[in-house]
Amino acid sequence: MRRVSYQGMLGAGGPDGAVPAVYVRLGPDTIATRRKEARKEVRVELSKAQARWLKDAVELSGPAIDEGQVLRALVDLGMELDVDWAVIARGKALRAAVRESVMVRRPGPA
């Protein structure tokens, strides 16, 4: 059984005094970059699985959706993550920080 302290009941945070994280829905202004605002071209290498997912996402979407739009939306999402970029030195730390900063919606039980 987990112990509950008086401070914990008051929402004082963890043992170090940090306020516990809260997850919120993103607002309508957060994933907002449009194609006409995109001026910088980048090149990125993807794994086979990532490339397949991106291709499928584009094919399953409407005719006005292309790879660039999907990637711009994902970069906008990344801009919303609470990641301390200054302490990220390796890919493993980056992947862990991203995992810790997001929750994803999954279908519930039938």
Buried (B, 14 or more C-beta within 10 A) or exposed (E): EEEEEEEBEEEBEEEEEEEEEEEEEEEEEEBEEEEEEBEEEEEEEEEEEEEEEBEEBBEEEEEEBEEEBBBBBEEBEEEBEEBEEEEBEEEEEEEEBEEEBBEEEEEEEE
